[in-house]
Amino acid sequence: MRLFRRGSSSAGADGAGDRRSAASKQQPIPMGPGEPGVHTTGTKVWVKDATSGEFWAKAEVLRVLDKDRLLVKMQDSGVEATVPQDDAPIQNPELRDGVEDMTRLPYLHEPGVLYNLKQRYQLDDIYTYTGSILIAVNPFANLAHLYGTHMMDQYRGAEFGELSPHVYAIADAAFQQMRKEGRGQSILVSGESGAGKTETSKLIMKYLAYMGGYVDNGGHNRSVEEQVLESNPLLEAFGNAKTVRNDNSSRFGKYVEINFSSSGVISGAAIRTYLLERSRVVSVNDPERNYHIFYQLCDGASADDRARWGLRPTREYHYLNQSSCFELPGVSNVEEFQATVHAMTAVGIPAEDQEAVLRTVAAVLALGNVTFVPQPGDDDAADVPAEGSGRAALASAASLLGVPDAELLKSLTTRSRQTPDGVIVSPLDVRSSTANRDSLAKTIYSKLFDWLVARINTAIGEDKNCTASIGVLDIYGFESFRTNDFEQLCINLANEKLQQHFNHHVFKQEQAEYEREKIDWSYIKFVDNQDVLDLLEGKMGVLDLLDETCRFPTATPKDLANKLYTSPLCKDHTRFSKPKTSVTAFCIDHYAGPVTYETDNFLEKNKDFVVGEHQSLLAASTHTFVAALFHDPAAAPGTQQKGFRFSSLGSQFKQQLGDLMTQLHAMEPHYVRCIKPNSVNKPSHFESANVLQQLRCGGVLEAVRISCAGFPSKRPYSEFVDHFWMLAPDLLRHPDDLDDREISKRLIAHAGLDGYQLGETKVFLRAGQMALLDKVRTNRMNGAATAIQKAARGFLARRRYAAARASVLRLQAAARGMFARRAYQAMRRERGAVA
């Protein structure tokens, strides 16, 4: 990555003389994928080529067949093909390093964006702007020279865009804007698993901690900053896991709000989390892993702790051995465990609470090893064998949770229901008891995670009276897999909300520029995705129907699917459809593309109730930590808990999301879109089709679409004249000494364009107008080249003719002289003989 300051170009007429010899420059401007009538023979274009694996391939126009079709030749394979003009976007001029801001591309379209990112990635330039949006491509390599205090000092206080793109530039822009305006800022980091969201968020927080500790205090008293940064490894240990895409994937959304005083010093912070993947606690797919803390505890605990908590090797725990992966390459569970314990100390968790936390983690592992068998003569009632590992696991779990063995067994194998005649206790079969056990394990771990977050917030301390705050949102990106479950629905709902926020921001920026340049933009229409949000979270939408179905204990996934299929809102909605090959699935057409959801697990995963027996039992635990986890201040002392209290995870998430969006709307947003360049997590490998899908999911291409809806081609007058002066070269020698704005106006009039407006400092062109200008320019340049070729060829031909004629004359003279001499000699001999 090269760090340099960008030069500025004069907009005055004095630069006209330099243009006559100036090389072509980087040029801003977008157009649509292809515009009829803008191609000519020799035009470099992109065409779709699924066989190459690149999706877009380079080609050259051999001939314009008619107004709709082109004959092109593929650059790499040499194959000729006929393609529609609309499907052949024009290539941007070749630039070795690409462009740092993709709004400066002459043609801002899908293949142009993709190729520019690829070109920069191959040079280890992993950061690129699209306007004020930062695109960060995961290098899968250690680029230590890009980070550290020496780079922070470079970006501290620099104008945005003055230096090369960097995550520090986004963080500094947010910090400086907060200091200048006294208004809250938000930095939204998104991307798919493995794209580098967590690392990017940590870099942002390190920069903010550096600035917050640097301003007005000489770098001293950084305890709050240290606690904020130390919370990262702690939350990663309890909330991150290995997936097929990423060895350290965050399985929850995180919003960190850093408070600043009037002098710019960090005065507090708060962390909020969203939608922890609870199902991972009890079910892991091979070759993924459960949460890191389980492996860290088993391998890193001391011998005394292992004996006291009854810890066993990771391969002997049911919740861990469902997968064959127990170790991560290059990662020591022992060292990571020590880092986690250090992090707990750093954020202010006392030693006794640390032991209670780890003891509770051990209890979850032991609980997973409790196995059930049918009671003799009664298959509808489950029991744990008196002898064997299951009974030992039950005793260990009960001891670690501070409850009697028999009471824990009863809470797992029976279910109580309150009736007018009293409490009825019903036995559970093996399958139901196992599900009951897993439900308890998920509840314990979820409450433990929430306690950790609350404890971190208490230790750090949120400053309610701060001058302003900067929030960093690290949240899962849009997901679409072969099989999509309830988690994907919630994740994609969050992304739809954030995409709407993103679209409004991009559109607002476009409007702000038009206002600054004093051009008319009132007719530009903004396309919203509110219809999808209404379908998902509106009244009697998907989530409401899911909650309604969950209230019926005997409801099945098919019942939920039928309710969706027959709902007036869903069945007539253009974004909702029913797959032809399934009776339990449904499809939603999201902004990033259609996603099919399987409802098989929706009902179970949406239920967030706490079983009454579990609540009563653990609230009475002899371990004060466990009892506090399950303390219910709403429950009256001595009252019998109901069988369960219905609570919906979907409705909770919707409420959390609503609160988050309310907060974000009150702040000035900054965006970082993280991209995973390949599926094998290797450096220097760029999978174009994979990246293209992420650009769509991340809303980058949506930002391009919004830009193209208005005036996508925005060029300063000086650059416009530099590029197009040859359309009317006499304007540069005009006796009135025209300025660049007037020259630009006359150049456009000379070309006969009407889709343009002239701003204060730039020419604004509608989509396709730049391509038409370029075609006129190309034809003019081709005509000039033809005239030059004609003159040069004529000159060369005349010179060759003159040289040939001179040679012929010399040959003729020599030959005639030779023949004359021969004749003379013959005449002398003849005369001598006669005489």
N, C-alpha and C positions, 0 to 999 in steps of 0.2 A: 504494500500500500504506500502510495506517495503522498506526502503531506506538503501542500503548497497553498499559497494564496492566489485566488483567481484575479486576473486583470480585468479592468473595465474598459469599454470602448466608448469613444466619443460619439455623441449623436449629432454633432454639428457637421456643416458642409465642408469643414477643413479636411475631413478624412477622405474626401472624394478622390484626391490625387493618389492616395495610397491604395485605393481599391483597384486601380488599373493593374497593379502587380500583386495584389494580395492573394494568398492561397485561400482555398475554401475553408470555412470555419464551421464549428459546431452550430447546428441550426435547430431551434426549437420547433416543433410543430407536428400535430397529429393529423391523421386522416383515417377514414374508415378502412376496412379490410381491402376493399378494391372499389374504384370509381370508374364507371363506364367512360370510355373515351380518353383516358389519361395514359394509356399504354402506347408505345411505339416500338418499332423494331430496335432491338438492342437493350430495351429496358430490363434491368435486373429486378426480379420479383421473387416472392416466396410462393410455393405451392404445397398443398397438403400431400404428404407422402408417408402413408402408414407403414410401408414396407421397410423404410430406413430406420424405424425406431425413433426418429427425431420428430415425427409428426409434421414439422415444417421443413422443407428442403429448398435450397437455393436453385434458381433456374434463370434462364435468359429468354426473352421473347424473340422468336425467330420471325414470326409474322403475325399481324393482326388479321384474323380470318374474317371477322365481321364485328358488328358492334357488341356482340356478346361473348365471342370466343377468341382464344389466343392459341397459337402453336408455340410451345415452349420446349426448351432443351434443358434437362436436369444437369446441374453443374458437375456433380460427382459421378453419376452413372453414364451420362451422355445420352440417356433415353429421351426420345421426343414424345410429347403428349399434348393433347388438346384439353384446355381447361377454361372454365368460365372466367370472364374478366373480374367478376365480383369476388372470385376465390383466389385472386392473384395479387395480394398487396405488394406495393413497391418496397424494395429494399432501401435501407438507409445507407448513406455513404460509408465506406469502410473507414473505421477509426481504430487504430491498433489497441488503444486502451478503453474503447467504448466511451460512454458519456457518464458523468457522475450524477447528473439529474436527468431522468428520462423524459421529463417534460420538454427537454431541449432536443429531443429526437425530431428530425424532420417529419417522420411518419410514426406516430405513437399508436401502434397496433400490437396485436398479440405476438406475432413472431418477432417484431422489433424489440419489444420488451424482453422476450425470452432470450434472444440472441445477445442482447446487450448484457444481461445478467451472466450468461454463460461466458462471454468474452472477458468480463471483469473477474469472474470466479477463477478462471484459469490463470490469472495473474495474481491470485490471492487478494484481490480487491473485493472483500466479502460484503462491503456496505455500499448501497446505492440509494439515491433519493428518487422519489417520484413526487415532485413538489416538496411538501413538508413531511411526507411519509418516508420513513427509513425502511428499506428492505435489507434484512440481514440473512445471508446465506451461511449455513453452518459449515465451517471448513473441515470439521473432523480432524483437526490438527492443532497443535499448540502454536499460536501466533503471539508469543509473549511480547514481542516488540510493539504490538499495537496497544498495549495496556500498561497501566502503572502511573505513578505520579508525574513522570516526565510528559506523558501524553495528556494527563489531566491539566497540567499547567499550560499546554499548548491550546487547549480548547476553552480554558477558563476565560470567560468574558468575550470570546471571539463572536463576531456576527454570524448568525446561522447562514451556512452556505459559503462562508469565506474560506473555510478549510475543507479538506476532503471529507466525504461522508463518514460518520462515525457515530456509535451509540452515545459517546460522550457529548456529541453535538446536540443530540436530542435532550439529554439530561440537562445540559447547560442552558439550552433554550428555555426549558421549563423553569429552571431555577432563576434565570435572569428576568423572565417575564413575571414570575411571582414577586420578585423583589421590586420590579418597576411598577407593577400595577396593584400589588397587594391582593391579588386574586388567586384562588386555588387553581392548581394545575393537575392534570392527570396524564399519565403515560400508559397507554394500553399496548401490552405486548401479547401477540397471539401467534399461533402456528400449530402445526400438527405435532404429535409426539415425536421427539427426536430432532425437532427443528432448532432447538437451542433457546427456548423461552426462558427456562429457569436460569441459565447462565447469563443471558442478556439482562434479566431482571436484577440479578446480583451485581452485574457491572453498573447498572443504573444506580442501584442503592449505594454502592461503594463510592460512586462519584458524588452523589448527594450528601453522603456522610462526610466525604472529603471537603466539600464546599461548606457544609453546615458546621464542620469543626474548624474550618479555616477562617471564616469571616469573623472578625472582631474578637477572637479569643486566642489568636496565636497558635491554634492547633491543640490547645489543652482541654482537659475535662471532656473527653469524648465518650463517656460511659453510655449515653443513650445511643450513639452511633454504633458502638461496639455491640450493644445488646440487640439492636436491629439486625446487624449483620450476623451475629451468632445465632439468631433465631432460625436462619436459613438451614444450617445442617441439622438442627433439631427437628424442624418440620419436614425436611427431606427424609430423615430416618423413619418417621412415623407416617408420612404421607406419600412417599415415593417408592416405586417398585420397578423391576425390570419387566419390560414388555417385549414383544417381538420386534418393535421398532426402535426401542430406546432402553439402554441399561439403567437410566435414572429418570424414569418418566413420572412427572407429578400426576398423582391420581386425585387431585382436588384443585379447585380454583383458589387463587390467593390474591387479596387486595391489601397492600401495605400503604398506610397513610402516614406520611412523615410530617410532623408539625414543626413550624419554624417561628421564631420570635421576630420582633420588628427589626432586629439587627441581622437577621439571616442565619441565626444559630439554631440548630435542632433543639427543640424544647420538649419533644415527646413523639410518640408514635403509637399506632394501633394496627393490628392485623385482623383481617376478616377472611374466613375461608368459606368455600362453597362446594357442596356436593362431593364429599369424600366417597370414593368407590368402596362401599362397605362390603359388597359381595366378594371382593378379592380376599377378605380375611378368611373365608371358609372355602373358597373355590378358586383354584389357580390352573390355568391352562399350560401345558408343556409347549415350549421351554421357557415360560415366563417364571417370575418369582413372586412371592408374597411381599409384604412390606419389609423394607430393609432391617427394621429394628428386630424382627424375629431372628434373623440370621446373625446379626451383631450380638444379640444377647446370648445365644447358644454358644457362639465361638469365643466371645470376648469376656464373659463374666468370669470372675475369679473362682478358684476351686471351692472356697467357702460359700460363695453365692450360689454356685451350681448345686452344691449339696443342700443348702438351705431352701432353695426353690425347686429342688427336684428336677433340674434341667437335664435334658438328654441331647444326644447329637441331633442335628437338624433332620437327618434322614429318617428318624424314628417318630416324627410328628406328622399326623395325618394332614394337617393344614399346610404342611410344607412339602411332603413327599408326593403330592399329586403331580409335581413337576420334577424332572430330572436335573434341574438347574439349582445348585446350591451356592456356587461361587461365581463371582464376576471377574473377568479377566483384568488383571492389574489392580484389583481392589482387595484390601485385607479387611475382613470382617472385624478382626481384633482391633486394628487401628481405627476403623470407623466407629466402633463401639466407644473407644476412648474419646474420640472427637464428639460423639453424642453426649457423653457424660460431661465433658468439658463445656459443651454448649448449654446444658441444663444449669450448670454452675454459673456460667456467664450471664444468663438471663435472670438469675436470682432465684432459682428453685432450690430450696434447702435440701440437705442430705437426706433427711427422713422422707421427704416427698419424692426425691429421686428413687429411693429404695422402693417406695410404695408404687411408683409408676412401673418400674421394672418387674416388681412382683406381680402386678396386674397383667403385664404382657405375658409373663410365664403362665399365669392362670388361664389366659386365652388359649395358649398352646396345649396345656393339659386338658382343657375342656374338649378340644378337638379329638382327643384320643379316647374319649368316653364312647364306648360302643354298646349297642342295645341288641337284645335277643327277645323273641316272644316268650311270655310267661308260659310255663308248662300247662297245656290244655287250653290256652286262651291266646289265639293269634292277634286279638285286638288290643292286647295289653303288653307293654314292653317292660323290660327289666334289664339291669346290668348284672352279668354273672358274678357270683360271690367270689370266684377265683379268677385270676387272669389280669391282663394288662388294663382292661377296661375299668375294673374296680379300683385298681391302683391309680389310674388317671382320675377317676371320680374323687378319690380321697385327696389326691394332690390338689385338684382344682378347688375342692371345698376348703382345704386348709389355706390355700393362697387367697381365696376370697373371703375367708373368715366366717364361714357358715357351716352348719352341721352337714355331714355326708347325707344323712337320710332326708333332710329337708331339700338339699340340692337335687337328689334323685327324684323326690316327689314332684318338684317344680318342673323337672324335665319330662316326666312320664305321665303326668296328669294335667288336666285343664279344669279349672273351676268356673262355674257359671252362677251368677246371682239370680235367683228367682224369687217370686213373692213368698214361696214356701221355705226359702232358705237357700243355702249354697249347695249346688250339686257338683260333685267331683266325678269327672269322667276319665277313664284311662285312655292313653294314646298308644297307637300301635308303633312298631319299630320305625316306620317311615316318618310318622308325625313327630315322634320323639327326637329323631335325628334332626329334623327341620327345626324343632323347638330348641335343641342344643345349639344349632348354628345361629338361630335368631338371637339367643343370649350372647353368644360370642361376638356377633356383629354389634349388638347393643353396647356391650362392655367396651369394645375397642372404639366405637364411635364416641361414646361419652368420655373416654380417656383422651381421645384426640381433641375434643372440644375443651376439656379441662386444660390441656397443655396450651392451647391457643389463648384461653382466658388468663392462664397464669403468666404467659409471656406478656400479655397486654397489661396485666397488673404490675409486673416487674418493671416494664419499660415506662408505663404511665402515659396516657393520652392527655395532651394539653388542650383542654376544652376552650381556653382563652387565647389560643395561638393567633398570630397575625394572619397566617395563611398556611396552606398545606399542599404537599405534592403527593398524589396517590399513584402507586405503581400496580397495575393490574396484570397478573400473570395467569392467564386462563386458557383452558383447552381450546384448540382450534376446531373448525368444522370437521365432522367425522362421517365417513360413509364406507362401511365395510361390506363384506359379503353377507354377513348376518348382523343386523343392527337391533340393539335392544333398548331398554328404557333409558340407560345412561346416555346413549347417542341422541335420543329425543331431547333430553334435558340440555345436553351440550349444544345441540344444534339450535334449540330455542335461544340459549344464551348468545350464540353467534348471530342469530337473526336480529336480536335486540341490539347487539353491538354493531352489526352491519348497518342498521338503520341510523344509529348514532354516527357511524363513520360516513355514511352517505350525506347526512345533513351537514356534517363538518366540511366535507369536500365541496358540496354545493355552496355552502356559505363562503368558503374561500374563493370559489369562482365568482360569486356575486360581489365579494369585497373587491376583487381585482377589477371587475367591470366598473364598479362605482369609482374606484380610484382613477381609472382611465377615462371616466365620464362617457361611457358608451351605453347604448340602450340594451338592456338584457331582460326586460319585463316579459317577453314572449317565450323565454326558455322554460320548458316544463320539467319538473322534478318527478322522477318515477320512484314511488315509495314501495316498501315491502310490508306495509301495514296489514295487507290482506292475509299474509301468511301468519303474522302474529295473532290476528283475530281468530284464525283457524285453530291455532295451537292453544292460546291462553284466554281467548274471549269467552263470553258467556255461552255455555253449552258447547264449548270447543273440545278439543281432544283431551286436555287435562281435566276439565270438568266432568266429561263422560267417564274418564278413567276413575276419578274419585267416586262417582256415583256407583259404578260397577263394583268397586272395592268394598262398598258397604254391605254387599250381599256375600255372606260367608261361603255359599256354594257356587258362586259365579266362576265361570271358566274363561279362558282366553277367547274361545269362540263366542261367548256371550258379549265380551267386550268388542270384538270385531264386528259382530252383527249390530251392536248399538252404534258403532261408528258408521257402518255402511248405510244405516237407515236414518241417521240424524239429518235433519233438514239443512243444518249448516254445512256438514261434511259432504253429503252425497251430491249436492249441487255446486260445490266449490270447485273452481277451476284448478286449484292447487292440490286437490285431494283425489286419489284414485284407488281402485281396488285391483290388485294383481290378479290376472286370469288364472294363475296356477296355485293359488293359496286361498284358504277360507279363514285364515287367522291373521293375515298380514294387511298392511295398508301402506300407501305411498304418498309422500309429501314432496311437492316440487319446490325445493328451497331456492334461495338466490344463487347457490353454488351448484345446483343440479338436483334431480330427483333422488330421493332416498327411500328405500323400502324397509319398513320396520316390522319385525316379528313380535307379536303380542304374547308369546308363550310365557314370558316371565314378567310381564308388565304388572300384573295384579300383585304378585308377591313382592316385587321390588318397590312398588309404590306405597305399600303399607309400612308405616314408620311407627307402629304402635309398640309399646312396652307391655309385655305380658304381665298381668297383675301379680301372679305368683313370683315372677322374677323381681318385680319392683319391691314387693313386700319383703322377700327374703333378703335381698342385698342391701336394702335400706336399713336392715337390722344387723348388718355385718359387724363383727367384733373389730374389724379393721376400720378405723375412722375414715380412711381415704376412700374405701369402697362405699361405705355408708354415705359419704358426702356426694359421691358420684350419682347415687340413686335417690338422694334426698328430694322429695317432692313437696315444696312448700304449699302447694295447693291442696294437698291431701290432709284431711283432719286427722289428728292423732287417734289411734285406736280403731279407725274405720277399716272395713274389709275392702280391699281393692277389687274392682271389677275384673272380669277375665282379661279384658284389654280395653284400652282407650284408643279409639281410631284417630290416627293422624296420617296425613298424606305427605310423602316426601316430595311429590310433584308440586303441591300447593305451597309447601315450605320454600321450595326452590324458587317458585314464581314470586313469592313475597320477597325473598332475599334479592332476587334479580331486580324487582321493582325498586327496592331501596337503593341498590347499587346504581341503577340508571338515574334515579333522582339526584344522587350525589354527583354522578358524572356530568349531568346536564348543568350543574351549577359550577363546573370547572372548565377551564380551557384545555382541550384535548391535544395530545401528541401521540403519534402512532408509530409502532415498530412492528413490522410483519416479518416473522422468522420463517425461513425456507429450509427444508431438508432436501439437499441436492440429489441424494440417491438413497436407495433402500438397503444398501449393504454397509452403511456407516463408514465409508472409506473416503479419504481425501482425494481431491483432483478428479472426481468422477461425477459427471453431471448428466442426470437422466431428464431429458427435456420434457417428455410426456408427464412425468411425475411432478416436475416443477410447475408446469403449466397448470395442472390441476390445483396445486397449492395457491398459485396466483389467483385463480378463480375463487377458491374457497376463502382466501384472505382478503378478497374485495379489491385487490389491486387493479384487476381488469375492469371492475365495476367503476373505479375511480376514472379509468380511461374512458369508459362509456359516458360518464357524467360530463367529463371534459369535452368529449366529442359532441354532446348535445348542444353546446353553446358555440364558442369560438375556439376550437382546439389549437389552431395555429396562431401563436402570439409571438411576434418577432419585433425586437427593437428596430427603429427606423434605420439605424446605421447598418445593422446586419442585413436588413431587407435590401437596402440599396447595394451593399457589398455583393449580394448574391444575384440580384436581378438587373443591375445597371445596364447590361448589354442589350436589354430589350429596347432601350431608347438611349444610346450612348450620348446623343447630342445634349441630353438634359444635364450632363456633368459639365458641359461647356456653355451652359445657358448664360446669356449676358446679364440676367438678373441675379446670378449667384444664388440659386435656389438652395434652401436647407433640405435636410434629409426627409422631413415630413412631406414637403411639397413634392420632392422628387418621387417619394413612394406613392403619393396620390396620383401623380401623372403616369407612373409606370403601370399602376393598376388600371387606370382608365385606358391606357394604350393597349393593355391585354384584354380589355373588354369584360372584366369581372364585375359582378354585382353583389356577391355574398361576402361583404367585408364592412368593417367600420374602422375609423381612425381614432385611436385613443390619444392620450397626452404624450406617451413615449413609445407606443407600440402600434403595429398594424395587427388587427384582429381579423382572421379569415375563417369562414365557415368550413366545415368538413368537406374535403375534396377540392377546395379552391387552390390550395398549395400545390396539389398534384397537377391541376390544370396549368398553373403558372410554370411549374417545372417542365411540363410538356412543351409549352411555348418556348421556354428557355432552351430546352434540349433541341427543339427543331431549329431555333435560331443558331445555336452552337453548331448543330449539324450542317446547317446552311453555310455558316461561316467556314466550317471545316471543309465543306465541299468547294467553296470558292477558293480557299487557300490551296486545297489540293489541285484544283483546276489551274490556278496560276503557277503553282510549283511544278506540276506535270508539264505545262506548256513551256515554262522556262527550261526545264530539264530536257524536254524533247528538242527545243530549238538549239540548246547547247550541244546536245548529242549530234543534231543535224549539222551544225556548223563545224563541229570537230570532224565528223565523217566527211563533209564536203572538203574541208581543208586537207584531210588525209588523202582523199581521192585526187584532189588537184596535185598534191605532192607526188603521188604515185604516177599520175598521168605525166607530170613534168619529167619525172625520172625516166619513165618508160620512153617518152618522146625523145628525151636527150640521148638515151641509150640507142634508140633506133636511128636517130640523126647521126650519132657518132659512127655507128656501124655503116650507114650509107656513105658518110664522109670517107671512112677508111676504104670502103670498096671503090669509091670514085678515085681516090689517090692511087690505089693499086692499079686500077684500070688505066689511069692516065700515065702512070710510070711505065706500064707495059707497052703502051702505044708509043710513048716517046722513045 
